[in-house]
Amino acid sequence: MDTGTHIVMGGAICGLAMADPVVATDSVTMTAVFIGVVSGSLIPDVDTVLKLRNNAVYIRNHRGITHSIPAVLLWPLVLSILLSFMFPASAFFHVWAWTFLAVFLHVFVDIFNAYGTQALRPFSNKWVAIGVINTFDPIIFALHVIALAFWLFGTEPVPTFIVLYCVVFVYYLLRFAVKAAVKKAVMNTVPDADHIFIAPTMNFFQWRVAATNKDCHFVGRAYGRSVNIYDRFEREKMPKSPYIDAAMQDKNIEAFVSFSPIYRWSVAHVNDLYEVRLIDLRYRSKDYYPFVAVAHINEDMEVVNSYTGWIFSEDKLRKKLNFIPNS
């Protein structure tokens, strides 16, 4: 989920923590718990700083080890120990327990996005991505804000947030039902599909769709049970070539391939360089495919420059690559 949603979810857990008599009656423990819960709701995303290095490192590692089983156990312990120094009179176990719930909930809800997490590490490096909730879901965010407002204006926090999470639970069930209907519609549209990708959007009834069969890639949108295919690309095996082999060993290309299950490729000759481009088909936006990986290879089979990430125009891509094509 996005940072804002994680913050309001942390606020909701603070409200639920008032069900704990130690938290409700001890102001020191309450303060420590509230700080621990809000921190715990955010700390798994500390790996966002990897963007400062480069996109390849970020793509390979975001929601990886920081969202793993060891991390879910470690984050609450580290935060609780730090808070015990700041608030020595606080009840350590209660601070740890509520902080643990906040960290666990952060990782748990991220599983339901299309991006997913490596939540099963170290037992498996597989990305767990159920894909029923958008990274920012306005309904979930609004429900939390409304519940927090009720608490602010005097309602009892525990029943308020119990009702909130009952409503959110039903909402999740509805999202599963809608996705199942969309998948059935895609299978009717591309009956011989061997891979189907379905991702939610901020619109409840609108979903991104990508599917492949042995001959083609299909890209479109689903509106309820109706599927509109916008683009169709021939599915061609990448040829054997020393230029392509050199490109596929580049860190940006490797990061892209590790993340994207459905993409097409192109090879062009530009400025005496070979350009190998991989294009993710899952994120079509206004007739454009913004998530790409590009590598330029010279005649000595060396990668001159490369990039992977979200780009919404060719001009911006050239600037990222520090590349000016000949006129």
Secondary structure, 3 states (H helix, E strand, C coil): CCHHHHHHHHHHHHHHHCCCHHHHHCHHHHHHHHHHHHHHHHHHHHHHHHHHCCHHHHHHHCCCHHHCHHHHHHHHHHHHHHHHHHCCCCCHHHHHHHHHHHHHHHHHHHCCCCCCECCCCCCCCCCECCCCCCCCCHHHHHHHHHHHHHHHCCCCHHHHHHHHHHHHHHHHHHHHHHHHHHHHHHHHHCCCCCEEEEEECCCCCEEEEEEECCCEEEEEEEECCEEEEEEEEECCCCCCCHHHHHHHCCHHHHHHHHHCCCEEEEEEEECCEEEEEEEECCCCECCECCEEEEEEECCCCCEEEEEEEECCCHHHHHHHHCCCCCC
